[in-house]
Amino acid sequence: MTSQEMDGALSAMARGSSLLLRECESERRRMEELNALSEAAIERRIEDQGSVYEADSVLLSVRLALATSCAKGHRDAAREFVCWWLDAALGSVRRIM
């Protein structure tokens, strides 16, 4: 692999890493937003003695669980991809030296 090809490959990995990290952050924000809504709903139920089995409450719980799972999946994938990119970058530096 030539230096230019290596630069191109590393640049593509860096762009992919950046994209994954932005997506990861977006999923984390969504999870936090749903968590805040869930906590507010819990407070309202405590004050009003509402039921935890209302459709909106259950739907919010399901959405929060999905968002949490998605955020964790994105975080793990981003970490793995960034580590792979770093390993490839270090390997190319070693090869050049």
C-alpha positions as CSV (number, residue, x, y, z in Angstrom):
1,M,0.0,0.0,0.0
2,T,1.4,3.4,-1.0
3,S,1.6,6.4,1.4
4,Q,-1.2,8.0,-0.6
5,E,-3.4,4.9,-0.4
6,M,-2.7,4.6,3.4
7,D,-3.6,8.3,3.9
8,G,-6.8,7.8,2.0
9,A,-7.7,4.7,4.0
10,L,-6.9,6.4,7.3
11,S,-8.9,9.5,6.2
12,A,-11.9,7.3,5.4
13,M,-11.6,5.6,8.8
14,A,-11.4,9.0,10.5
15,R,-14.6,10.2,8.7
16,G,-16.3,7.0,9.7
17,S,-15.2,7.5,13.3
18,S,-16.5,11.0,13.4
19,L,-19.8,10.0,11.9
20,L,-20.2,7.2,14.4
21,L,-19.4,9.4,17.3
22,R,-22.0,12.0,16.2
23,E,-24.6,9.3,15.9
24,C,-23.6,8.0,19.3
25,E,-24.0,11.4,20.8
26,S,-27.4,11.8,19.1
27,E,-28.6,8.5,20.5
28,R,-27.3,9.4,24.0
29,R,-29.3,12.7,23.9
30,R,-32.4,10.9,22.9
31,M,-32.0,8.4,25.7
32,E,-31.5,11.3,28.2
33,E,-34.6,13.2,26.9
34,L,-36.8,10.1,27.2
35,N,-35.3,9.4,30.7
36,A,-36.2,13.0,31.8
37,L,-39.8,12.5,30.4
38,S,-40.0,9.2,32.3
39,E,-38.8,10.8,35.6
40,A,-41.3,13.6,35.2
41,A,-44.1,11.1,34.6
42,I,-43.1,9.2,37.7
43,E,-43.2,12.4,39.7
44,R,-46.7,13.2,38.3
45,R,-47.9,9.7,39.2
46,I,-46.6,10.1,42.7
47,E,-48.4,13.4,43.1
48,D,-51.6,12.3,41.4
49,Q,-51.5,8.6,42.6
50,G,-51.9,7.7,38.9
51,S,-51.5,4.2,37.5
52,V,-48.3,2.8,36.2
53,Y,-50.3,0.8,33.7
54,E,-51.6,3.8,31.6
55,A,-50.9,3.3,27.9
56,D,-48.7,6.5,27.7
57,S,-46.7,5.4,30.7
58,V,-46.0,1.9,29.3
59,L,-45.2,3.4,25.8
60,L,-42.7,5.8,27.4
61,S,-41.1,2.9,29.3
62,V,-40.8,0.9,26.1
63,R,-39.4,3.8,24.1
64,L,-36.9,4.5,26.9
65,A,-35.8,0.9,27.0
66,L,-35.3,0.9,23.2
67,A,-33.4,4.2,23.3
68,T,-31.1,2.9,26.1
69,S,-30.4,-0.2,24.2
70,C,-29.7,1.7,21.0
71,A,-27.5,4.3,22.8
72,K,-25.4,1.5,24.3
73,G,-25.1,-0.3,21.0
74,H,-24.0,2.9,19.3
75,R,-21.5,3.6,22.1
76,D,-20.0,0.1,21.9
77,A,-19.8,0.2,18.1
78,A,-18.2,3.6,18.1
79,R,-15.6,2.5,20.6
80,E,-14.8,-0.6,18.6
81,F,-14.5,1.3,15.3
82,V,-12.4,4.1,16.8
83,C,-10.1,1.5,18.4
84,W,-9.8,-0.3,15.1
85,W,-9.0,3.0,13.4
86,L,-6.4,3.9,16.0
87,D,-4.8,0.4,15.6
88,A,-4.6,0.9,11.9
89,A,-3.2,4.4,12.2
90,L,-0.5,3.2,14.7
91,G,0.3,0.3,12.4
92,S,0.8,2.6,9.5
93,V,3.1,4.9,11.5
94,R,5.2,1.9,12.5
95,R,5.4,0.8,8.9
96,I,6.6,4.2,7.8
97,M,9.3,4.4,10.4
